């Protein structure tokens, strides 16, 4: 997760949002390490914060905050 700290310290206005992690199960059961860590998918979206980026963040945050009312997770890009 060091990447995101580096991103925020970079020149220019960068921002990111993390969607709620989802446990999908480990891909390979025989791999070493904590099963919960290996089986958790974490999704992020990062962008440069120009005026359009600020509007984009607002839309993403609204979608993220309203996900429970829709009865599901944020939509994935296709």
mmCIF file as gemmi writes it, N, C-alpha and C atoms, coordinates in Angstrom:
data_model
loop_
_atom_site.group_PDB
_atom_site.id
_atom_site.type_symbol
_atom_site.label_atom_id
_atom_site.label_alt_id
_atom_site.label_comp_id
_atom_site.label_asym_id
_atom_site.label_entity_id
_atom_site.label_seq_id
_atom_site.pdbx_PDB_ins_code
_atom_site.Cartn_x
_atom_site.Cartn_y
_atom_site.Cartn_z
_atom_site.occupancy
_atom_site.B_iso_or_equiv
_atom_site.pdbx_formal_charge
_atom_site.auth_seq_id
_atom_site.auth_asym_id
_atom_site.pdbx_PDB_model_num
ATOM 1 N N . UNK Axp A 1 ? 0.81 -1.188 0 1 0 ? 1 A 1
ATOM 2 C CA . UNK Axp A 1 ? 0 0 0 1 0 ? 1 A 1
ATOM 3 C C . UNK Axp A 1 ? 0.865 1.268 0 1 0 ? 1 A 1
ATOM 4 N N . UNK Axp A 2 ? 2.171 1.068 -0.016 1 0 ? 2 A 1
ATOM 5 C CA . UNK Axp A 2 ? 3.082 2.209 -0.064 1 0 ? 2 A 1
ATOM 6 C C . UNK Axp A 2 ? 2.86 3.044 -1.325 1 0 ? 2 A 1
ATOM 7 N N . UNK Axp A 3 ? 2.412 2.399 -2.393 1 0 ? 3 A 1
ATOM 8 C CA . UNK Axp A 3 ? 2.166 3.095 -3.654 1 0 ? 3 A 1
ATOM 9 C C . UNK Axp A 3 ? 1.247 4.297 -3.459 1 0 ? 3 A 1
ATOM 10 N N . UNK Axp A 4 ? 0.197 4.166 -2.662 1 0 ? 4 A 1
ATOM 11 C CA . UNK Axp A 4 ? -0.778 5.244 -2.519 1 0 ? 4 A 1
ATOM 12 C C . UNK Axp A 4 ? -0.207 6.426 -1.736 1 0 ? 4 A 1
ATOM 13 N N . UNK Axp A 5 ? 0.648 6.159 -0.757 1 0 ? 5 A 1
ATOM 14 C CA . UNK Axp A 5 ? 1.329 7.251 -0.043 1 0 ? 5 A 1
ATOM 15 C C . UNK Axp A 5 ? 2.238 7.992 -1.022 1 0 ? 5 A 1
ATOM 16 N N . UNK Axp A 6 ? 2.962 7.246 -1.854 1 0 ? 6 A 1
ATOM 17 C CA . UNK Axp A 6 ? 3.835 7.852 -2.856 1 0 ? 6 A 1
ATOM 18 C C . UNK Axp A 6 ? 3.019 8.673 -3.855 1 0 ? 6 A 1
ATOM 19 N N . UNK Axp A 7 ? 1.886 8.16 -4.26 1 0 ? 7 A 1
ATOM 20 C CA . UNK Axp A 7 ? 1.011 8.86 -5.201 1 0 ? 7 A 1
ATOM 21 C C . UNK Axp A 7 ? 0.565 10.21 -4.636 1 0 ? 7 A 1
ATOM 22 N N . UNK Axp A 8 ? 0.166 10.234 -3.369 1 0 ? 8 A 1
ATOM 23 C CA . UNK Axp A 8 ? -0.305 11.482 -2.76 1 0 ? 8 A 1
ATOM 24 C C . UNK Axp A 8 ? 0.824 12.494 -2.584 1 0 ? 8 A 1
ATOM 25 N N . UNK Axp A 9 ? 2.064 11.999 -2.454 1 0 ? 9 A 1
ATOM 26 C CA . UNK Axp A 9 ? 3.209 12.895 -2.296 1 0 ? 9 A 1
ATOM 27 C C . UNK Axp A 9 ? 3.764 13.371 -3.637 1 0 ? 9 A 1
ATOM 28 N N . UNK Axp A 10 ? 3.323 12.79 -4.743 1 0 ? 10 A 1
ATOM 29 C CA . UNK Axp A 10 ? 3.821 13.145 -6.069 1 0 ? 10 A 1
ATOM 30 C C . UNK Axp A 10 ? 3.364 14.548 -6.451 1 0 ? 10 A 1
ATOM 31 N N . UNK Axp A 11 ? 4.067 15.144 -7.412 1 0 ? 11 A 1
ATOM 32 C CA . UNK Axp A 11 ? 3.655 16.453 -7.9 1 0 ? 11 A 1
ATOM 33 C C . UNK Axp A 11 ? 2.291 16.362 -8.56 1 0 ? 11 A 1
ATOM 34 N N . UNK Axp A 12 ? 1.525 17.397 -8.417 1 0 ? 12 A 1
ATOM 35 C CA . UNK Axp A 12 ? 0.174 17.393 -8.987 1 0 ? 12 A 1
ATOM 36 C C . UNK Axp A 12 ? -0.812 16.931 -7.936 1 0 ? 12 A 1
ATOM 37 N N . UNK Axp A 13 ? -2.059 17.115 -8.223 1 0 ? 13 A 1
ATOM 38 C CA . UNK Axp A 13 ? -3.11 16.73 -7.282 1 0 ? 13 A 1
ATOM 39 C C . UNK Axp A 13 ? -3.648 15.364 -7.652 1 0 ? 13 A 1
ATOM 40 N N . UNK Axp A 14 ? -3.208 14.345 -6.952 1 0 ? 14 A 1
ATOM 41 C CA . UNK Axp A 14 ? -3.695 12.98 -7.156 1 0 ? 14 A 1
ATOM 42 C C . UNK Axp A 14 ? -4.572 12.587 -5.985 1 0 ? 14 A 1
ATOM 43 N N . UNK Axp A 15 ? -5.522 11.753 -6.242 1 0 ? 15 A 1
ATOM 44 C CA . UNK Axp A 15 ? -6.376 11.241 -5.177 1 0 ? 15 A 1
ATOM 45 C C . UNK Axp A 15 ? -6.777 9.822 -5.538 1 0 ? 15 A 1
ATOM 46 N N . UNK Axp A 16 ? -7.306 9.11 -4.574 1 0 ? 16 A 1
ATOM 47 C CA . UNK Axp A 16 ? -7.754 7.742 -4.824 1 0 ? 16 A 1
ATOM 48 C C . UNK Axp A 16 ? -8.881 7.386 -3.869 1 0 ? 16 A 1
ATOM 49 N N . UNK Axp A 17 ? -9.574 6.338 -4.214 1 0 ? 17 A 1
ATOM 50 C CA . UNK Axp A 17 ? -10.632 5.811 -3.364 1 0 ? 17 A 1
ATOM 51 C C . UNK Axp A 17 ? -10.464 4.295 -3.336 1 0 ? 17 A 1
ATOM 52 N N . UNK Axp A 18 ? -10.737 3.702 -2.184 1 0 ? 18 A 1
ATOM 53 C CA . UNK Axp A 18 ? -10.695 2.251 -2.056 1 0 ? 18 A 1
ATOM 54 C C . UNK Axp A 18 ? -12.111 1.759 -1.81 1 0 ? 18 A 1
ATOM 55 N N . UNK Axp A 19 ? -12.529 0.798 -2.632 1 0 ? 19 A 1
ATOM 56 C CA . UNK Axp A 19 ? -13.817 0.172 -2.416 1 0 ? 19 A 1
ATOM 57 C C . UNK Axp A 19 ? -13.681 -0.851 -1.304 1 0 ? 19 A 1
ATOM 58 N N . UNK Axp A 20 ? -14.775 -1.249 -0.735 1 0 ? 20 A 1
ATOM 59 C CA . UNK Axp A 20 ? -14.787 -2.215 0.347 1 0 ? 20 A 1
ATOM 60 C C . UNK Axp A 20 ? -14.121 -3.52 -0.092 1 0 ? 20 A 1
ATOM 61 N N . UNK Axp A 21 ? -13.132 -4.016 0.68 1 0 ? 21 A 1
ATOM 62 C CA . UNK Axp A 21 ? -12.499 -5.29 0.324 1 0 ? 21 A 1
ATOM 63 C C . UNK Axp A 21 ? -13.529 -6.429 0.316 1 0 ? 21 A 1
ATOM 64 N N . UNK Axp A 22 ? -13.272 -7.422 -0.525 1 0 ? 22 A 1
ATOM 65 C CA . UNK Axp A 22 ? -14.199 -8.545 -0.659 1 0 ? 22 A 1
ATOM 66 C C . UNK Axp A 22 ? -13.417 -9.848 -0.569 1 0 ? 22 A 1
ATOM 67 N N . UNK Axp A 23 ? -13.856 -10.763 0.287 1 0 ? 23 A 1
ATOM 68 C CA . UNK Axp A 23 ? -13.211 -12.068 0.395 1 0 ? 23 A 1
ATOM 69 C C . UNK Axp A 23 ? -13.796 -12.988 -0.671 1 0 ? 23 A 1
ATOM 70 N N . UNK Axp A 24 ? -12.929 -13.466 -1.561 1 0 ? 24 A 1
ATOM 71 C CA . UNK Axp A 24 ? -13.371 -14.365 -2.626 1 0 ? 24 A 1
ATOM 72 C C . UNK Axp A 24 ? -12.754 -15.749 -2.49 1 0 ? 24 A 1
ATOM 73 N N . UNK Axp A 25 ? -11.876 -15.905 -1.516 1 0 ? 25 A 1
ATOM 74 C CA . UNK Axp A 25 ? -11.19 -17.184 -1.324 1 0 ? 25 A 1
ATOM 75 C C . UNK Axp A 25 ? -9.844 -17.174 -2.023 1 0 ? 25 A 1
ATOM 76 N N . UNK Axp A 26 ? -8.862 -17.869 -1.458 1 0 ? 26 A 1
ATOM 77 C CA . UNK Axp A 26 ? -7.541 -17.893 -2.083 1 0 ? 26 A 1
ATOM 78 C C . UNK Axp A 26 ? -7.562 -18.625 -3.42 1 0 ? 26 A 1
ATOM 79 N N . UNK Axp A 27 ? -6.735 -18.162 -4.334 1 0 ? 27 A 1
ATOM 80 C CA . UNK Axp A 27 ? -6.671 -18.772 -5.648 1 0 ? 27 A 1
ATOM 81 C C . UNK Axp A 27 ? -6.037 -20.165 -5.569 1 0 ? 27 A 1
ATOM 82 N N . UNK Axp A 28 ? -5.008 -20.286 -4.734 1 0 ? 28 A 1
ATOM 83 C CA . UNK Axp A 28 ? -4.313 -21.562 -4.59 1 0 ? 28 A 1
ATOM 84 C C . UNK Axp A 28 ? -4.287 -21.94 -3.117 1 0 ? 28 A 1
ATOM 85 N N . UNK Axp A 29 ? -5.029 -22.945 -2.741 1 0 ? 29 A 1
ATOM 86 C CA . UNK Axp A 29 ? -5.15 -23.36 -1.339 1 0 ? 29 A 1
ATOM 87 C C . UNK Axp A 29 ? -3.81 -23.746 -0.721 1 0 ? 29 A 1
ATOM 88 N N . UNK Axp A 30 ? -2.9 -24.298 -1.536 1 0 ? 30 A 1
ATOM 89 C CA . UNK Axp A 30 ? -1.644 -24.811 -0.987 1 0 ? 30 A 1
ATOM 90 C C . UNK Axp A 30 ? -0.595 -23.72 -0.748 1 0 ? 30 A 1
ATOM 91 N N . UNK Axp A 31 ? -0.835 -22.485 -1.183 1 0 ? 31 A 1
ATOM 92 C CA . UNK Axp A 31 ? 0.127 -21.402 -0.959 1 0 ? 31 A 1
ATOM 93 C C . UNK Axp A 31 ? 0.252 -21.1 0.53 1 0 ? 31 A 1
ATOM 94 N N . UNK Axp A 32 ? 1.462 -20.705 0.964 1 0 ? 32 A 1
ATOM 95 C CA . UNK Axp A 32 ? 1.654 -20.369 2.377 1 0 ? 32 A 1
ATOM 96 C C . UNK Axp A 32 ? 1.042 -19.004 2.711 1 0 ? 32 A 1
ATOM 97 N N . UNK Axp A 33 ? 0.83 -18.759 3.982 1 0 ? 33 A 1
ATOM 98 C CA . UNK Axp A 33 ? 0.341 -17.465 4.439 1 0 ? 33 A 1
ATOM 99 C C . UNK Axp A 33 ? -1.106 -17.514 4.879 1 0 ? 33 A 1
ATOM 100 N N . UNK Axp A 34 ? -1.521 -16.422 5.469 1 0 ? 34 A 1
ATOM 101 C CA . UNK Axp A 34 ? -2.873 -16.309 6.006 1 0 ? 34 A 1
ATOM 102 C C . UNK Axp A 34 ? -3.905 -16.433 4.885 1 0 ? 34 A 1
ATOM 103 N N . UNK Axp A 35 ? -4.817 -17.362 5.021 1 0 ? 35 A 1
ATOM 104 C CA . UNK Axp A 35 ? -5.855 -17.623 4.016 1 0 ? 35 A 1
ATOM 105 C C . UNK Axp A 35 ? -6.729 -16.381 3.776 1 0 ? 35 A 1
ATOM 106 N N . UNK Axp A 36 ? -7.044 -15.648 4.844 1 0 ? 36 A 1
ATOM 107 C CA . UNK Axp A 36 ? -7.89 -14.451 4.702 1 0 ? 36 A 1
ATOM 108 C C . UNK Axp A 36 ? -7.189 -13.345 3.92 1 0 ? 36 A 1
ATOM 109 N N . UNK Axp A 37 ? -5.897 -13.183 4.122 1 0 ? 37 A 1
ATOM 110 C CA . UNK Axp A 37 ? -5.14 -12.164 3.391 1 0 ? 37 A 1
ATOM 111 C C . UNK Axp A 37 ? -5.029 -12.56 1.924 1 0 ? 37 A 1
ATOM 112 N N . UNK Axp A 38 ? -4.697 -13.822 1.655 1 0 ? 38 A 1
ATOM 113 C CA . UNK Axp A 38 ? -4.518 -14.29 0.275 1 0 ? 38 A 1
ATOM 114 C C . UNK Axp A 38 ? -5.821 -14.298 -0.51 1 0 ? 38 A 1
ATOM 115 N N . UNK Axp A 39 ? -6.942 -14.401 0.171 1 0 ? 39 A 1
ATOM 116 C CA . UNK Axp A 39 ? -8.225 -14.498 -0.512 1 0 ? 39 A 1
ATOM 117 C C . UNK Axp A 39 ? -9.024 -13.218 -0.566 1 0 ? 39 A 1
ATOM 118 N N . UNK Axp A 40 ? -8.439 -12.105 -0.114 1 0 ? 40 A 1
ATOM 119 C CA . UNK Axp A 40 ? -9.158 -10.831 -0.101 1 0 ? 40 A 1
ATOM 120 C C . UNK Axp A 40 ? -8.77 -9.985 -1.309 1 0 ? 40 A 1
ATOM 121 N N . UNK Axp A 41 ? -9.769 -9.523 -2.029 1 0 ? 41 A 1
ATOM 122 C CA . UNK Axp A 41 ? -9.571 -8.658 -3.191 1 0 ? 41 A 1
ATOM 123 C C . UNK Axp A 41 ? -9.769 -7.221 -2.73 1 0 ? 41 A 1
ATOM 124 N N . UNK Axp A 42 ? -8.778 -6.377 -3.035 1 0 ? 42 A 1
ATOM 125 C CA . UNK Axp A 42 ? -8.873 -4.952 -2.701 1 0 ? 42 A 1
ATOM 126 C C . UNK Axp A 42 ? -8.876 -4.174 -4.004 1 0 ? 42 A 1
ATOM 127 N N . UNK Axp A 43 ? -9.84 -3.266 -4.148 1 0 ? 43 A 1
ATOM 128 C CA . UNK Axp A 43 ? -9.994 -2.488 -5.382 1 0 ? 43 A 1
ATOM 129 C C . UNK Axp A 43 ? -9.767 -1.004 -5.093 1 0 ? 43 A 1
ATOM 130 N N . UNK Axp A 44 ? -8.996 -0.383 -5.971 1 0 ? 44 A 1
ATOM 131 C CA . UNK Axp A 44 ? -8.693 1.036 -5.848 1 0 ? 44 A 1
ATOM 132 C C . UNK Axp A 44 ? -8.923 1.717 -7.189 1 0 ? 44 A 1
ATOM 133 N N . UNK Axp A 45 ? -9.194 3.013 -7.119 1 0 ? 45 A 1
ATOM 134 C CA . UNK Axp A 45 ? -9.258 3.843 -8.321 1 0 ? 45 A 1
ATOM 135 C C . UNK Axp A 45 ? -8.495 5.12 -8.003 1 0 ? 45 A 1
ATOM 136 N N . UNK Axp A 46 ? -7.577 5.505 -8.88 1 0 ? 46 A 1
ATOM 137 C CA . UNK Axp A 46 ? -6.777 6.717 -8.671 1 0 ? 46 A 1
ATOM 138 C C . UNK Axp A 46 ? -6.917 7.617 -9.892 1 0 ? 46 A 1
ATOM 139 N N . UNK Axp A 47 ? -6.826 8.931 -9.659 1 0 ? 47 A 1
ATOM 140 C CA . UNK Axp A 47 ? -6.92 9.888 -10.759 1 0 ? 47 A 1
ATOM 141 C C . UNK Axp A 47 ? -6.283 11.208 -10.368 1 0 ? 47 A 1
ATOM 142 N N . UNK Axp A 48 ? -5.938 11.984 -11.395 1 0 ? 48 A 1
ATOM 143 C CA . UNK Axp A 48 ? -5.392 13.32 -11.205 1 0 ? 48 A 1
ATOM 144 C C . UNK Axp A 48 ? -6.552 14.276 -10.965 1 0 ? 48 A 1
ATOM 145 N N . UNK Axp A 49 ? -6.406 15.159 -9.983 1 0 ? 49 A 1
ATOM 146 C CA . UNK Axp A 49 ? -7.519 15.994 -9.54 1 0 ? 49 A 1
ATOM 147 C C . UNK Axp A 49 ? -7.572 17.349 -10.261 1 0 ? 49 A 1
ATOM 148 N N . UNK Axp A 50 ? -7.975 17.339 -11.53 1 0 ? 50 A 1
ATOM 149 C CA . UNK Axp A 50 ? -8.345 18.584 -12.181 1 0 ? 50 A 1
ATOM 150 C C . UNK Axp A 50 ? -9.828 18.802 -11.881 1 0 ? 50 A 1
ATOM 151 N N . UNK Axp A 51 ? -10.462 19.747 -12.492 1 0 ? 51 A 1
ATOM 152 C CA . UNK Axp A 51 ? -11.883 19.992 -12.196 1 0 ? 51 A 1
ATOM 153 C C . UNK Axp A 51 ? -12.739 18.77 -12.52 1 0 ? 51 A 1
ATOM 154 N N . UNK Axp A 52 ? -12.458 18.099 -13.652 1 0 ? 52 A 1
ATOM 155 C CA . UNK Axp A 52 ? -13.22 16.894 -13.993 1 0 ? 52 A 1
ATOM 156 C C . UNK Axp A 52 ? -12.947 15.789 -12.976 1 0 ? 52 A 1
ATOM 157 N N . UNK Axp A 53 ? -11.708 15.706 -12.501 1 0 ? 53 A 1
ATOM 158 C CA . UNK Axp A 53 ? -11.358 14.702 -11.494 1 0 ? 53 A 1
ATOM 159 C C . UNK Axp A 53 ? -12.111 14.92 -10.193 1 0 ? 53 A 1
ATOM 160 N N . UNK Axp A 54 ? -12.325 16.163 -9.812 1 0 ? 54 A 1
ATOM 161 C CA . UNK Axp A 54 ? -13.083 16.455 -8.592 1 0 ? 54 A 1
ATOM 162 C C . UNK Axp A 54 ? -14.542 16.022 -8.744 1 0 ? 54 A 1
ATOM 163 N N . UNK Axp A 55 ? -15.119 16.264 -9.936 1 0 ? 55 A 1
ATOM 164 C CA . UNK Axp A 55 ? -16.489 15.825 -10.184 1 0 ? 55 A 1
ATOM 165 C C . UNK Axp A 55 ? -16.558 14.297 -10.208 1 0 ? 55 A 1
ATOM 166 N N . UNK Axp A 56 ? -15.543 13.657 -10.793 1 0 ? 56 A 1
ATOM 167 C CA . UNK Axp A 56 ? -15.486 12.2 -10.861 1 0 ? 56 A 1
ATOM 168 C C . UNK Axp A 56 ? -15.417 11.609 -9.448 1 0 ? 56 A 1
ATOM 169 N N . UNK Axp A 57 ? -14.618 12.219 -8.585 1 0 ? 57 A 1
ATOM 170 C CA . UNK Axp A 57 ? -14.512 11.724 -7.215 1 0 ? 57 A 1
ATOM 171 C C . UNK Axp A 57 ? -15.858 11.845 -6.511 1 0 ? 57 A 1
ATOM 172 N N . UNK Axp A 58 ? -16.534 12.951 -6.704 1 0 ? 58 A 1
ATOM 173 C CA . UNK Axp A 58 ? -17.833 13.136 -6.064 1 0 ? 58 A 1
ATOM 174 C C . UNK Axp A 58 ? -18.812 12.047 -6.507 1 0 ? 58 A 1
ATOM 175 N N . UNK Axp A 59 ? -18.828 11.734 -7.81 1 0 ? 59 A 1
ATOM 176 C CA . UNK Axp A 59 ? -19.702 10.665 -8.312 1 0 ? 59 A 1
ATOM 177 C C . UNK Axp A 59 ? -19.314 9.32 -7.703 1 0 ? 59 A 1
ATOM 178 N N . UNK Axp A 60 ? -18.014 9.032 -7.638 1 0 ? 60 A 1
ATOM 179 C CA . UNK Axp A 60 ? -17.556 7.765 -7.064 1 0 ? 60 A 1
ATOM 180 C C . UNK Axp A 60 ? -17.937 7.665 -5.6 1 0 ? 60 A 1
ATOM 181 N N . UNK Axp A 61 ? -17.736 8.743 -4.857 1 0 ? 61 A 1
ATOM 182 C CA . UNK Axp A 61 ? -18.066 8.725 -3.429 1 0 ? 61 A 1
ATOM 183 C C . UNK Axp A 61 ? -19.566 8.55 -3.216 1 0 ? 61 A 1
ATOM 184 N N . UNK Axp A 62 ? -20.375 9.219 -4.032 1 0 ? 62 A 1
ATOM 185 C CA . UNK Axp A 62 ? -21.824 9.069 -3.904 1 0 ? 62 A 1
ATOM 186 C C . UNK Axp A 62 ? -22.237 7.633 -4.194 1 0 ? 62 A 1
ATOM 187 N N . UNK Axp A 63 ? -21.657 7.034 -5.237 1 0 ? 63 A 1
ATOM 188 C CA . UNK Axp A 63 ? -21.952 5.64 -5.558 1 0 ? 63 A 1
ATOM 189 C C . UNK Axp A 63 ? -21.508 4.708 -4.45 1 0 ? 63 A 1
ATOM 190 N N . UNK Axp A 64 ? -20.349 4.986 -3.869 1 0 ? 64 A 1
ATOM 191 C CA . UNK Axp A 64 ? -19.827 4.148 -2.791 1 0 ? 64 A 1
ATOM 192 C C . UNK Axp A 64 ? -20.715 4.261 -1.554 1 0 ? 64 A 1
ATOM 193 N N . UNK Axp A 65 ? -21.108 5.46 -1.203 1 0 ? 65 A 1
ATOM 194 C CA . UNK Axp A 65 ? -21.903 5.667 0.005 1 0 ? 65 A 1
ATOM 195 C C . UNK Axp A 65 ? -23.323 5.125 -0.163 1 0 ? 65 A 1
ATOM 196 N N . UNK Axp A 66 ? -23.849 5.09 -1.386 1 0 ? 66 A 1
ATOM 197 C CA . UNK Axp A 66 ? -25.21 4.634 -1.626 1 0 ? 66 A 1
ATOM 198 C C . UNK Axp A 66 ? -25.301 3.145 -1.924 1 0 ? 66 A 1
ATOM 199 N N . UNK Axp A 67 ? -24.198 2.427 -1.937 1 0 ? 67 A 1
ATOM 200 C CA . UNK Axp A 67 ? -24.205 1.018 -2.345 1 0 ? 67 A 1
ATOM 201 C C . UNK Axp A 67 ? -25.108 0.18 -1.462 1 0 ? 67 A 1
ATOM 202 N N . UNK Axp A 68 ? -25.175 0.493 -0.168 1 0 ? 68 A 1
ATOM 203 C CA . UNK Axp A 68 ? -26.012 -0.3 0.732 1 0 ? 68 A 1
ATOM 204 C C . UNK Axp A 68 ? -27.49 -0.113 0.42 1 0 ? 68 A 1
ATOM 205 N N . UNK Axp A 69 ? -27.869 1.075 0.004 1 0 ? 69 A 1
ATOM 206 C CA . UNK Axp A 69 ? -29.276 1.327 -0.328 1 0 ? 69 A 1
ATOM 207 C C . UNK Axp A 69 ? -29.689 0.591 -1.589 1 0 ? 69 A 1
ATOM 208 N N . UNK Axp A 70 ? -28.723 0.38 -2.495 1 0 ? 70 A 1
ATOM 209 C CA . UNK Axp A 70 ? -29.017 -0.355 -3.724 1 0 ? 70 A 1
ATOM 210 C C . UNK Axp A 70 ? -28.953 -1.856 -3.483 1 0 ? 70 A 1
ATOM 211 N N . UNK Axp A 71 ? -28.453 -2.242 -2.332 1 0 ? 71 A 1
ATOM 212 C CA . UNK Axp A 71 ? -28.394 -3.661 -2.002 1 0 ? 71 A 1
ATOM 213 C C . UNK Axp A 71 ? -27.241 -4.392 -2.643 1 0 ? 71 A 1
ATOM 214 N N . UNK Axp A 72 ? -26.126 -3.713 -2.851 1 0 ? 72 A 1
ATOM 215 C CA . UNK Axp A 72 ? -24.995 -4.41 -3.459 1 0 ? 72 A 1
ATOM 216 C C . UNK Axp A 72 ? -23.717 -3.627 -3.336 1 0 ? 72 A 1
ATOM 217 N N . UNK Axp A 73 ? -22.739 -4.053 -4.101 1 0 ? 73 A 1
ATOM 218 C CA . UNK Axp A 73 ? -21.424 -3.442 -4.107 1 0 ? 73 A 1
ATOM 219 C C . UNK Axp A 73 ? -21.356 -2.409 -5.234 1 0 ? 73 A 1
ATOM 220 N N . UNK Axp A 74 ? -20.327 -1.547 -5.204 1 0 ? 74 A 1
ATOM 221 C CA . UNK Axp A 74 ? -20.175 -0.591 -6.315 1 0 ? 74 A 1
ATOM 222 C C . UNK Axp A 74 ? -20.036 -1.34 -7.63 1 0 ? 74 A 1
ATOM 223 N N . UNK Axp A 75 ? -20.541 -0.741 -8.688 1 0 ? 75 A 1
ATOM 224 C CA . UNK Axp A 75 ? -20.433 -1.37 -10.005 1 0 ? 75 A 1
ATOM 225 C C . UNK Axp A 75 ? -18.974 -1.383 -10.438 1 0 ? 75 A 1
ATOM 226 N N . UNK Axp A 76 ? -18.593 -2.454 -11.107 1 0 ? 76 A 1
ATOM 227 C CA . UNK Axp A 76 ? -17.238 -2.567 -11.625 1 0 ? 76 A 1
ATOM 228 C C . UNK Axp A 76 ? -17.21 -2.021 -13.045 1 0 ? 76 A 1
ATOM 229 N N . UNK Axp A 77 ? -16.081 -1.399 -13.416 1 0 ? 77 A 1
ATOM 230 C CA . UNK Axp A 77 ? -15.968 -0.93 -14.796 1 0 ? 77 A 1
ATOM 231 C C . UNK Axp A 77 ? -15.817 -2.138 -15.705 1 0 ? 77 A 1
ATOM 232 N N . UNK Axp A 78 ? -16.251 -1.999 -16.927 1 0 ? 78 A 1
ATOM 233 C CA . UNK Axp A 78 ? -16.189 -3.12 -17.872 1 0 ? 78 A 1
ATOM 234 C C . UNK Axp A 78 ? -15.127 -2.903 -18.894 1 0 ? 78 A 1
